[in-house]
Amino acid sequence: MTPKLRPLLRGLPAYVPGRRPQPGQDLARLASNETPLGPLPSVIDAVARAVADGNRYPDPAAVELTAALAAKHGIDESRVAVGCGSVSLIQQMVQISVDAGNEVIYAWRSFEAYPSLVKVSGARPVEVPLDGYEHDLKRMADAVTDNTRLVILCSPNNPTGPALRAADVATFLQTVPDHVLVVLDEAYAEFVDDPEAVDGRRLLADHPNLAVLRTFSKAYGLAGLRIGYCLAGAAETASALRQVAVPFQVSIPAQAAALASLAAEEELLQRVRAVVQEREPLRNRLLEIGYDVPPSQGNFVWLPTGADTMRVAGVFDEAGILVRPFDGDGIRVTVTTAADSERVVAAARAALPAGTARG
């Protein structure tokens, strides 16, 4: 007899990661918003040294890294919590804020992990449709009820690309009741260059119910080491995150890599700037040939291919380009190098119906 599992698992959507190349395949890896370059040599050296302590448990409080992050962001250490990537921290946010039957509000389409993380907790997801490609903050505020415990905002929005505007988020926070926890997921913050875009750190002092999530996976190139962190408006939020965390969840090499990356931050941010410089030219070329590509503030662009998504994704696949299709909605393409952009434009042009390409 098989074990009796929770009934909700039968309808729970599984997270679908971007495809990976098989051994021996030479493919453009543009499906998972990874940086095209590996960790810096100094970071690799730090990880190698850390592995020597692999027989020891990691510091569960990540004391040294917490202090470094607090200093970097000008915040008290009591309001910083380190986790196994920002996805793990989102799960912990759900754990500390909702009970079965409570409501969690987020925009849709947004980060694919949100629905399953909410549903597995027994909470009720409230999905507010995007306004075009952006969060509809007015409708999200209107969706708050007495049963709402958590609101998740994603800026820049993954997978569509636009960032929330600082003034709009400030207004939203004034509207939402103070007892509702608001999480601002800023996984792509380092790629933002719009001066009007929100920087959640600037709102923390005035909003104890706000928490900002950042990650080392994207700009810092540590996706495989799994490390992220939370900057909380209230020390109680960070303390609660540590309380529900799986013990020793952030490995010794991951903590060492994060510290070494912070020490080499300017060198890493040069890589980020190179990606940002590639982003708008790629978008413009896709616009020129006929795609309605929204402005992006992440390291990716969005092709709104709708019902034609899987066919277009097949064209990319045949061209040796791994992209991230969302059936019925569109395709997310990671921005990396000029050479990859050439391949993307060629495949995107080939995917257009005969006679419709422009430029």
C-alpha positions as CSV (number, residue, x, y, z in Angstrom):
1,M,0.0,0.0,0.0
2,T,1.3,3.4,-0.9
3,P,1.5,6.1,1.8
4,K,-1.4,8.5,2.1
5,L,-0.2,11.9,0.9
6,R,-1.9,15.3,1.0
7,P,-4.8,15.6,-1.5
8,L,-3.8,19.0,-2.6
9,L,-0.6,17.5,-4.2
10,R,-2.7,16.0,-7.0
11,G,-3.5,19.4,-8.5
12,L,-0.3,21.2,-7.5
13,P,1.7,22.6,-10.4
14,A,5.4,21.6,-10.4
15,Y,8.0,24.2,-11.0
16,V,9.3,23.8,-14.6
17,P,12.9,24.9,-14.9
18,G,14.5,26.1,-18.1
19,R,15.9,23.3,-20.3
20,R,19.5,22.3,-20.0
21,P,21.8,21.1,-22.8
22,Q,22.6,17.4,-22.9
23,P,26.2,16.2,-22.8
24,G,27.9,17.1,-26.0
25,Q,25.3,19.6,-27.2
26,D,26.5,23.1,-28.2
27,L,23.5,25.2,-27.4
28,A,22.9,28.8,-26.5
29,R,21.7,28.6,-22.9
30,L,19.1,31.4,-22.8
31,A,16.3,29.7,-20.8
32,S,17.2,30.4,-17.2
33,N,18.4,34.0,-16.9
34,E,21.9,32.8,-16.0
35,T,24.9,35.0,-16.4
36,P,27.0,34.0,-19.4
37,L,30.2,34.0,-17.4
38,G,31.2,31.9,-14.4
39,P,32.3,33.1,-11.0
40,L,35.3,35.3,-10.8
41,P,38.7,33.6,-10.2
42,S,38.8,35.1,-6.7
43,V,35.4,33.6,-6.0
44,I,36.4,30.2,-7.3
45,D,39.5,30.3,-5.1
46,A,37.3,31.2,-2.1
47,V,35.0,28.3,-2.8
48,A,37.9,25.9,-3.2
49,R,39.3,26.9,0.2
50,A,35.9,26.6,1.8
51,V,35.4,23.0,0.5
52,A,38.3,22.0,2.8
53,D,35.9,22.5,5.7
54,G,33.3,20.3,4.1
55,N,33.4,17.9,7.1
56,R,32.0,20.8,9.2
57,Y,28.5,22.2,9.4
58,P,28.1,25.7,8.0
59,D,27.3,28.7,10.3
60,P,23.5,28.5,10.4
61,A,23.2,32.2,11.1
62,A,25.7,33.2,8.4
63,V,27.1,35.8,10.8
64,E,30.0,37.1,8.7
65,L,27.8,37.3,5.5
66,T,25.0,38.9,7.4
67,A,27.3,41.6,8.7
68,A,28.7,42.2,5.2
69,L,25.2,42.6,3.7
70,A,24.1,44.9,6.5
71,A,27.1,47.1,5.9
72,K,26.6,47.1,2.2
73,H,22.9,48.2,2.4
74,G,23.2,50.4,5.5
75,I,20.8,48.4,7.6
76,D,21.0,46.8,11.0
77,E,22.1,43.2,11.1
78,S,18.9,42.2,12.9
79,R,16.9,43.0,9.8
80,V,19.0,40.8,7.4
81,A,18.2,37.1,6.8
82,V,20.2,34.9,4.5
83,G,18.6,31.9,2.7
84,C,19.2,29.2,0.2
85,G,18.3,31.5,-2.8
86,S,15.5,34.0,-2.9
87,V,13.0,31.2,-3.9
88,S,13.6,29.5,-0.5
89,L,13.1,32.8,1.2
90,I,9.8,33.3,-0.6
91,Q,8.7,29.9,0.8
92,Q,9.8,31.0,4.2
93,M,7.8,34.2,3.8
94,V,4.7,32.1,3.1
95,Q,5.4,30.0,6.2
96,I,5.8,33.0,8.5
97,S,2.7,34.9,7.3
98,V,-0.2,32.5,6.3
99,D,-2.3,29.8,7.8
100,A,-4.5,27.4,5.8
101,G,-7.3,29.4,4.2
102,N,-5.5,32.8,4.3
103,E,-5.0,34.7,1.0
104,V,-1.8,35.5,-0.8
105,I,-1.9,38.1,-3.6
106,Y,0.5,38.3,-6.5
107,A,0.4,39.5,-10.2
108,W,0.0,36.9,-13.0
109,R,1.9,36.1,-15.1
110,S,4.9,36.5,-12.8
111,F,7.5,34.2,-11.3
112,E,6.3,30.6,-11.9
113,A,7.2,29.4,-8.4
114,Y,4.7,31.7,-6.6
115,P,1.5,29.5,-7.2
116,S,3.0,26.3,-6.0
117,L,4.6,27.8,-2.9
118,V,1.3,29.4,-1.9
119,K,-0.9,26.3,-2.6
120,V,1.3,23.9,-0.8
121,S,0.9,26.0,2.4
122,G,-2.9,25.6,2.2
123,A,-3.4,29.3,1.5
124,R,-5.5,30.6,-1.3
125,P,-3.7,32.3,-4.1
126,V,-5.3,35.5,-5.5
127,E,-3.8,36.1,-9.0
128,V,-4.3,39.6,-10.3
129,P,-3.9,39.8,-14.1
130,L,-1.1,42.0,-15.4
131,D,-2.0,45.4,-17.0
132,G,-0.4,44.6,-20.3
133,Y,3.1,43.5,-19.1
134,E,3.1,45.3,-15.8
135,H,1.6,44.8,-12.3
136,D,-1.8,46.4,-11.9
137,L,-1.1,47.8,-8.4
138,K,-4.5,49.4,-8.1
139,R,-6.3,46.1,-8.7
140,M,-3.9,44.4,-6.4
141,A,-4.7,46.9,-3.6
142,D,-8.4,46.4,-4.3
143,A,-8.0,42.6,-4.0
144,V,-6.8,42.9,-0.3
145,T,-9.4,41.6,2.1
146,D,-9.5,40.9,5.8
147,N,-8.1,37.4,5.0
148,T,-5.0,38.7,3.1
149,R,-1.8,38.0,4.9
150,L,0.8,38.4,2.2
151,V,1.3,40.3,-1.1
152,I,4.2,39.5,-3.5
153,L,5.5,42.1,-5.9
154,C,8.1,41.2,-8.6
155,S,10.3,43.9,-9.9
156,P,11.5,43.7,-12.6
157,N,8.7,41.3,-13.4
158,N,9.8,37.8,-14.4
159,P,9.1,36.9,-17.2
160,T,7.7,40.1,-18.9
161,G,10.5,42.5,-17.9
162,P,9.1,45.9,-16.7
163,A,10.1,47.2,-13.3
164,L,7.6,48.8,-10.9
165,R,7.9,52.6,-10.5
166,A,9.0,53.9,-7.1
167,A,6.1,56.3,-6.8
168,D,3.5,53.6,-7.5
169,V,4.9,51.2,-5.0
170,A,5.0,54.0,-2.3
171,T,1.3,54.7,-3.0
172,F,0.6,51.0,-2.9
173,L,2.3,50.6,0.5
174,Q,0.2,53.5,1.9
175,T,-2.9,51.7,0.8
176,V,-2.2,48.2,2.1
177,P,-3.0,47.6,5.8
178,D,0.1,47.6,8.0
179,H,-0.5,44.1,9.2
180,V,-0.2,42.6,5.7
181,L,3.3,41.5,4.8
182,V,4.5,42.9,1.4
183,V,7.4,41.2,-0.2
184,L,9.2,42.9,-3.0
185,D,11.1,40.3,-5.1
186,E,14.1,42.1,-6.6
187,A,16.1,39.2,-8.0
188,Y,17.2,41.3,-11.0
189,A,17.8,44.6,-9.2
190,E,21.4,45.0,-10.4
191,F,20.2,45.1,-14.0
192,V,17.8,48.0,-13.4
193,D,18.9,51.3,-15.0
194,D,15.5,53.2,-15.0
195,P,15.8,56.1,-12.5
196,E,12.1,55.9,-11.8
197,A,12.2,52.2,-10.9
198,V,11.6,51.1,-7.4
199,D,14.5,50.4,-5.1
200,G,12.8,48.6,-2.2
201,R,15.7,49.5,0.2
202,R,14.6,53.1,0.2
203,L,11.1,52.3,1.4
204,L,12.1,50.0,4.3
205,A,12.5,52.7,6.9
206,D,8.9,53.9,6.5
207,H,7.2,50.5,6.1
208,P,7.9,47.8,8.7
209,N,5.6,45.4,6.8
210,L,7.9,45.5,3.8
211,A,10.6,42.9,3.0
212,V,13.0,43.1,0.0
213,L,14.5,40.0,-1.5
214,R,17.8,39.9,-3.4
215,T,19.9,37.0,-4.8
216,F,23.4,36.1,-5.7
217,S,22.1,33.9,-8.5
218,K,21.8,36.4,-11.3
219,A,24.1,39.4,-11.4
220,Y,26.7,37.6,-9.1
221,G,26.7,34.4,-11.2
222,L,26.2,32.0,-8.3
223,A,23.0,30.3,-9.4
224,G,24.4,26.9,-8.7
225,L,25.5,27.7,-5.2
226,R,22.0,28.8,-4.0
227,I,22.2,31.9,-1.9
228,G,20.0,34.9,-1.4
229,Y,18.9,37.3,1.3
230,C,16.2,39.4,2.7
231,L,16.3,43.0,3.9
232,A,13.3,43.5,6.3
233,G,11.5,46.6,7.4
234,A,11.1,45.0,10.8
235,A,13.6,42.9,12.7
236,E,10.7,40.6,13.7
237,T,10.3,39.6,10.0
238,A,14.0,38.6,9.6
239,S,13.9,36.8,13.0
240,A,10.9,34.8,11.9
241,L,12.6,33.9,8.6
242,R,15.5,32.5,10.5
243,Q,13.1,30.6,12.8
244,V,11.5,28.6,10.0
245,A,14.7,28.1,8.0
246,V,15.9,24.6,7.5
247,P,19.0,24.3,9.7
248,F,22.4,24.7,7.9
249,Q,20.6,25.4,4.6
250,V,23.3,27.8,3.2
251,S,26.5,25.8,2.6
252,I,30.0,26.8,3.6
253,P,31.1,27.2,-0.1
254,A,28.0,29.3,-0.8
255,Q,28.7,31.7,2.1
256,A,32.3,31.9,1.0
257,A,31.3,32.6,-2.6
258,A,28.9,35.4,-1.5
259,L,31.5,37.1,0.7
260,A,34.2,36.9,-2.1
261,S,31.7,38.3,-4.6
262,L,30.9,41.2,-2.4
263,A,34.6,41.9,-2.1
264,A,34.9,41.9,-6.0
265,E,31.6,43.7,-6.6
266,E,32.9,46.4,-8.9
267,E,34.4,43.8,-11.2
268,L,31.1,41.8,-11.2
269,L,29.1,44.9,-11.9
270,Q,31.1,45.5,-15.1
271,R,29.7,42.3,-16.3
272,V,26.2,43.4,-15.4
273,R,26.7,46.7,-17.4
274,A,27.8,44.7,-20.4
275,V,24.5,42.7,-20.3
276,V,22.5,45.9,-19.8
277,Q,24.2,47.5,-22.8
278,E,23.2,44.5,-24.9
279,R,19.5,44.4,-23.7
280,E,18.0,47.4,-25.5
281,P,19.7,46.8,-28.9
282,L,18.4,43.3,-28.8
283,R,14.9,44.5,-28.0
284,N,15.0,47.1,-30.7
285,R,16.0,44.6,-33.3
286,L,13.2,42.3,-32.3
287,L,10.8,45.2,-32.4
288,E,12.0,46.1,-35.9
289,I,11.3,42.6,-37.3
290,G,7.7,42.6,-35.9
291,Y,7.6,41.4,-32.2
292,D,5.9,43.5,-29.5
293,V,8.7,43.3,-27.0
294,P,8.0,45.3,-23.8
295,P,10.8,47.4,-22.1
296,S,12.8,45.2,-19.8
297,Q,14.8,46.0,-16.7
298,G,16.1,42.4,-16.1
299,N,18.6,40.3,-18.0
300,F,16.0,39.0,-20.4
301,V,13.4,40.1,-22.9
302,W,9.8,38.9,-23.5
303,L,8.3,37.8,-26.8
304,P,4.5,37.8,-26.4
305,T,3.8,35.0,-28.8
306,G,0.4,34.0,-27.3
307,A,-1.2,30.9,-28.8
308,D,1.8,30.5,-31.2
309,T,4.3,30.1,-28.3
310,M,5.2,26.5,-28.6
311,R,5.6,26.6,-32.4
312,V,7.9,29.6,-32.1
313,A,9.8,27.9,-29.3
314,G,10.3,24.9,-31.6
315,V,12.0,27.2,-34.1
316,F,14.4,28.4,-31.5
317,D,15.1,24.8,-30.4
318,E,15.9,23.8,-34.0
319,A,18.3,26.8,-34.1
320,G,20.2,25.5,-31.1
321,I,18.8,28.1,-28.7
322,L,17.3,27.2,-25.4
323,V,14.6,29.7,-24.4
324,R,11.9,29.6,-21.8
325,P,8.4,29.2,-23.3
326,F,5.2,29.7,-21.3
327,D,2.5,28.0,-23.3
328,G,-0.2,30.3,-24.4
329,D,1.6,33.5,-23.2
330,G,5.1,34.0,-24.6
331,I,8.8,33.3,-24.5
332,R,11.4,34.6,-22.2
333,V,14.9,35.0,-23.7
334,T,18.0,35.6,-21.6
335,V,20.2,38.5,-22.7
336,T,23.9,37.5,-22.7
337,T,26.3,38.4,-25.5
338,A,26.2,40.1,-28.9
339,A,26.9,36.7,-30.5
340,D,23.9,35.1,-28.8
341,S,21.8,38.1,-29.8
342,E,22.6,37.5,-33.4
343,R,21.3,33.9,-33.1
344,V,18.2,35.1,-31.3
345,V,17.3,37.6,-34.0
346,A,17.9,35.1,-36.7
347,A,15.7,32.5,-35.1
348,A,13.0,35.1,-34.2
349,R,12.9,36.2,-37.8
350,A,12.7,32.7,-39.1
351,A,9.7,32.0,-36.7
352,L,7.6,34.8,-38.1
353,P,4.9,33.7,-40.6
354,A,6.0,34.1,-44.2
355,G,5.7,37.7,-45.4
356,T,5.2,39.3,-42.0
357,A,8.8,40.1,-41.0
358,R,9.8,43.7,-41.1
359,G,13.2,45.3,-41.3
